[in-house]
């Protein structure tokens, strides 16, 4: 059963990409420390300590990530400790995710563990919430008031 599941162009794109060959594989015996950036499809069976930025990531049951992820699509069977920002997230029954998650589409299978703050919304809403965060610092009320007056 899916929670916040919304079938749309993102899922169709993820289906297309899932048929493509994996361009990067981090095997079960590998432990990587540092930033990872990739294009295409990657699979992690080992451990990554660091931030990951890319397109389509499959984290296997043995895969572990300790860092922030910024992806187009995440298929998670393993464990993540860190913040996730993705257009599409699927947490399978063996997944454990701890941290803040922002996703355009979120599917959660029974048995998956999600601990933290979860935002599942469209890209437009994600972008507007990021704008609100930048307007919450010192002088933000004055700036918001000026913007409202300028809009009139």
C-alpha positions in Angstrom: 0.0 0.0 0.0 1.3 3.4 -0.8 1.1 6.6 1.2 1.1 9.9 -0.6 1.4 7.9 -3.8 0.6 9.9 -7.0 1.0 8.3 -10.4 2.3 10.9 -12.8 5.0 11.8 -15.3 7.7 11.4 -12.6 6.8 7.7 -12.1 6.8 7.2 -15.9 10.2 8.7 -16.1 11.5 6.6 -13.2 10.2 3.5 -15.0 12.0 4.5 -18.2 15.3 5.2 -16.3 14.9 1.9 -14.3 15.3 0.0 -17.6 18.6 1.7 -18.4 21.8 0.1 -17.4 23.5 1.0 -14.1 26.3 3.4 -14.8 27.8 3.2 -11.3 27.9 0.4 -8.7 29.3 0.6 -5.2 29.6 -3.0 -4.2 28.8 -4.5 -0.8 32.5 -4.6 0.2 33.1 -0.9 -0.6 33.1 2.0 1.9 33.3 5.4 0.4 33.9 8.7 2.3 33.3 11.9 0.4 30.9 13.6 -2.0 29.4 11.7 -4.9 27.9 13.3 -8.0 26.6 11.2 -10.9 24.3 11.2 -14.0 22.1 8.3 -15.0 21.5 5.3 -12.7 23.6 4.3 -9.7 23.3 1.4 -7.2 24.8 1.3 -3.8 25.3 -2.1 -2.1 28.0 -0.8 0.2 28.5 2.2 2.6 28.8 5.9 1.7 29.7 8.5 4.2 29.0 11.8 2.5 26.5 13.7 0.4 25.2 12.3 -2.9 23.8 14.3 -5.8 22.5 12.6 -9.0 19.6 11.3 -11.0 18.4 7.8 -10.2 19.7 6.0 -7.2 18.9 2.4 -6.0 20.0 1.7 -2.5 20.0 -2.1 -1.9 19.2 -3.9 1.3 22.9 -3.9 2.2 23.4 -0.3 1.2 24.0 2.4 3.8 24.2 6.2 3.4 25.2 8.7 6.0 24.8 12.1 4.3 22.4 14.3 2.4 20.9 13.2 -0.9 19.6 15.3 -3.8 18.2 13.1 -6.5 15.6 12.9 -9.2 14.5 9.4 -8.0 15.4 7.2 -5.0 14.5 3.6 -4.7 15.4 2.6 -1.1 15.8 -0.9 0.3 18.6 0.0 2.7 19.4 2.6 5.4 19.8 6.4 5.1 20.7 8.9 7.8 20.5 12.3 6.4 18.2 14.7 4.5 16.7 13.7 1.2 15.4 16.0 -1.5 14.0 14.1 -4.5 11.2 14.2 -7.1 10.3 10.6 -6.5 11.0 8.4 -3.4 10.1 4.8 -3.0 10.8 3.3 0.5 10.5 -0.5 0.3 9.7 -2.8 3.3 13.4 -3.2 4.3 14.1 0.6 4.2 15.1 2.7 7.2 15.2 6.4 6.6 16.1 8.9 9.3 16.2 12.6 8.6 14.2 15.3 6.8 12.6 14.3 3.5 11.1 16.5 0.7 9.6 14.5 -2.2 7.4 15.3 -5.1 6.0 11.8 -4.9 6.4 9.4 -2.0 5.6 5.7 -1.9 6.0 3.7 1.3 5.6 0.0 1.6 4.4 -1.6 4.9 7.5 -2.4 7.1 9.5 0.6 6.0 10.8 2.9 8.8 10.7 6.6 8.3 11.8 8.8 11.2 11.9 12.6 10.8 10.2 15.4 9.0 8.4 14.4 5.8 7.2 16.8 3.1 5.5 15.2 0.1 4.3 17.9 -2.4 4.6 19.2 -5.9 7.7 21.0 -7.1 5.9 24.3 -7.0 5.1 23.8 -3.3 8.7 22.7 -2.6 10.1 25.8 -4.2 7.7 28.1 -2.3 8.6 26.5 1.0 12.3 27.1 0.2 11.5 30.8 -0.5 9.7 31.0 2.9 12.7 29.7 4.7 14.9 32.4 3.2 12.4 35.0 4.4 12.4 33.9 8.0 15.7 35.5 9.0 16.3 39.0 10.5 14.3 41.7 8.7 12.1 39.2 7.0 8.9 40.7 8.2 9.9 44.1 6.8 10.9 42.5 3.5 7.6 40.6 3.3 5.6 43.8 4.0 7.5 45.6 1.3 6.8 42.8 -1.2 3.1 42.9 -0.4 2.9 46.7 -0.8 4.8 46.5 -4.1 2.4 43.9 -5.4 -0.6 46.3 -4.8 
